[in-house]
Amino acid sequence: MPPEPVVSETRTAVRRLLESPEAAPFKGAPLVVACSGGADSLALAAAVAHVSRWTGASAQAIVVNHGLQVGSDAVAERAVEQLAGLGLPAQVVEVDVDGMGGLEAAARKARYAALRAERPSDSLVLLGHTLDDQAETVLLGLGRGSGPRSIAGMRPLDPPWARPFLTIRRTSTEAACRAQGLEPWHDPHNADSRFARVRLRTEVLPLLEDALQGGVAEALARTARQLREDSDALEAVAVAELSRVRADHGLDCERLRLLPAAVRRRVLRDWLRSEGVPEMTDAHLRSADALIAEWRGQGGPALPGDFVLRRAHGRLRVETADRKPPNG
């Protein structure tokens, strides 16, 4: 008997990602499913278990227990039981969430660190993010003014992370669980209006869907894909230009000035990162760019990590903050 259409949809999504040209370097690599016990990750685990039986790839699951709610141990145990029923061996990893930067961000940081540490070194870690999650991510990026990288959303493949469900709605993962007799856990945090993402999900997106007569989540996901394609093209140009504008352990200011702003700032960002400058904001990058596009003899900006960017004799150089050569 053929599977329900919604089950076929999840299996096809996994197969397509694993067979994509981008995933070719990971052909035959072990597969690890990050499973919370929720509908998205349970549907993903079921699809991976099915696809792995056909491909012969080894597959397993990791259940991260954040310990943030009463009964979290029981939730993790129930997830392991259902994963075993799917034929996926699973381990539970307990993490400490310190809450710094907000509960959501801290939990995400702890979860990703645990998955990275516990996975086999050559494996892909499959995550259950859906099209709805992508739409929420795009809206968050728009609201925070985080730039095109944030608005471009999550990548289907960003090794070691793989997200085959970015084209699938959350309602489909829930239906796939019902069709396969799986019992997903419903995280109370997903209904807690303290979290910005929950308010987007329960208030903003429904309002947009109503005002724009539907299709908003799909449109946001489509916009993210288009932005990723554009950003990838600009990144490729920036890589080529960076090698061309390097000079005397720095960058040639005149050659940089002639580049389009979008390429020039990408060149600056990539170069500054290669020089050890961490976690730059858009404001940092635009201050750096002003030494090229709006040069009036001004001093260089302070950068994260106790670095300073300086322009001297037509060259940009990164130096520690205590060095002060003359500008020129």
Secondary structure in CASP SS format (residue, H / E / C, confidence):
PFRMAT SS
TARGET T0000
AUTHOR 0000-0000-0000
METHOD secondary structure of the structure
MODEL  1
M C 1.00
P C 1.00
P C 1.00
E C 1.00
P H 1.00
V H 1.00
V H 1.00
S H 1.00
E H 1.00
T H 1.00
R H 1.00
T H 1.00
A H 1.00
V H 1.00
R H 1.00
R H 1.00
L H 1.00
L H 1.00
E C 1.00
S C 1.00
P H 1.00
E H 1.00
A H 1.00
A H 1.00
P H 1.00
F H 1.00
K C 1.00
G C 1.00
A C 1.00
P C 1.00
L E 1.00
V E 1.00
V E 1.00
A E 1.00
C C 1.00
S C 1.00
G C 1.00
G C 1.00
A H 1.00
D H 1.00
S H 1.00
L H 1.00
A H 1.00
L H 1.00
A H 1.00
A H 1.00
A H 1.00
V H 1.00
A H 1.00
H H 1.00
V H 1.00
S H 1.00
R H 1.00
W H 1.00
T H 1.00
G C 1.00
A C 1.00
S C 1.00
A E 1.00
Q E 1.00
A E 1.00
I E 1.00
V E 1.00
V E 1.00
N E 1.00
H C 1.00
G C 1.00
L C 1.00
Q C 1.00
V C 1.00
G C 1.00
S H 1.00
D H 1.00
A H 1.00
V H 1.00
A H 1.00
E H 1.00
R H 1.00
A H 1.00
V H 1.00
E H 1.00
Q H 1.00
L H 1.00
A H 1.00
G H 1.00
L C 1.00
G C 1.00
L C 1.00
P C 1.00
A E 1.00
Q E 1.00
V E 1.00
V E 1.00
E E 1.00
V C 1.00
D C 1.00
V C 1.00
D C 1.00
G C 1.00
M C 1.00
G C 1.00
G C 1.00
L H 1.00
E H 1.00
A H 1.00
A H 1.00
A H 1.00
R H 1.00
K H 1.00
A H 1.00
R H 1.00
Y H 1.00
A H 1.00
A H 1.00
L H 1.00
R H 1.00
A H 1.00
E H 1.00
R C 1.00
P C 1.00
S C 1.00
D C 1.00
S C 1.00
L E 1.00
V E 1.00
L E 1.00
L C 1.00
G C 1.00
H C 1.00
T C 1.00
L H 1.00
D H 1.00
D H 1.00
Q H 1.00
A H 1.00
E H 1.00
T H 1.00
V H 1.00
L H 1.00
L H 1.00
G H 1.00
L H 1.00
G H 1.00
R H 1.00
G C 1.00
S C 1.00
G C 1.00
P H 1.00
R H 1.00
S H 1.00
I H 1.00
A C 1.00
G C 1.00
M C 1.00
R C 1.00
P C 1.00
L E 1.00
D E 1.00
P C 1.00
P C 1.00
W E 1.00
A E 1.00
R C 1.00
P C 1.00
F C 1.00
L C 1.00
T C 1.00
I C 1.00
R C 1.00
R H 1.00
T H 1.00
S H 1.00
T H 1.00
E H 1.00
A H 1.00
A H 1.00
C H 1.00
R H 1.00
A H 1.00
Q C 1.00
G C 1.00
L C 1.00
E C 1.00
P C 1.00
W C 1.00
H C 1.00
D C 1.00
P H 1.00
H H 1.00
N H 1.00
A H 1.00
D C 1.00
S C 1.00
R C 1.00
F C 1.00
A H 1.00
R H 1.00
V H 1.00
R H 1.00
L H 1.00
R H 1.00
T H 1.00
E H 1.00
V H 1.00
L H 1.00
P H 1.00
L H 1.00
L H 1.00
E H 1.00
D H 1.00
A H 1.00
L C 1.00
Q C 1.00
G C 1.00
G C 1.00
V H 1.00
A H 1.00
E H 1.00
A H 1.00
L H 1.00
A H 1.00
R H 1.00
T H 1.00
A H 1.00
R H 1.00
Q H 1.00
L H 1.00
R H 1.00
E H 1.00
D H 1.00
S H 1.00
D H 1.00
A H 1.00
L H 1.00
E H 1.00
A H 1.00
V H 1.00
A H 1.00
V H 1.00
A H 1.00
E H 1.00
L H 1.00
S H 1.00
R H 1.00
V H 1.00
R E 1.00
A E 1.00
D C 1.00
H C 1.00
G E 1.00
L E 1.00
D E 1.00
C H 1.00
E H 1.00
R H 1.00
L H 1.00
R H 1.00
L C 1.00
L C 1.00
P C 1.00
A H 1.00
A H 1.00
V H 1.00
R H 1.00
R H 1.00
R H 1.00
V H 1.00
L H 1.00
R H 1.00
D H 1.00
W H 1.00
L H 1.00
R H 1.00
S H 1.00
E C 1.00
G C 1.00
V C 1.00
P C 1.00
E C 1.00
M C 1.00
T C 1.00
D H 1.00
A H 1.00
H H 1.00
L H 1.00
R H 1.00
S H 1.00
A H 1.00
D H 1.00
A H 1.00
L H 1.00
I H 1.00
A H 1.00
E C 1.00
W C 1.00
R C 1.00
G C 1.00
Q C 1.00
G C 1.00
G C 1.00
P C 1.00
A E 1.00
L E 1.00
P C 1.00
G C 1.00
D C 1.00
F E 1.00
V E 1.00
L E 1.00
R E 1.00
R E 1.00
A E 1.00
H C 1.00
G C 1.00
R E 1.00
L E 1.00
R E 1.00
V E 1.00
E E 1.00
T E 1.00
A C 1.00
D C 1.00
R C 1.00
K C 1.00
P C 1.00
P C 1.00
N C 1.00
G C 1.00
END
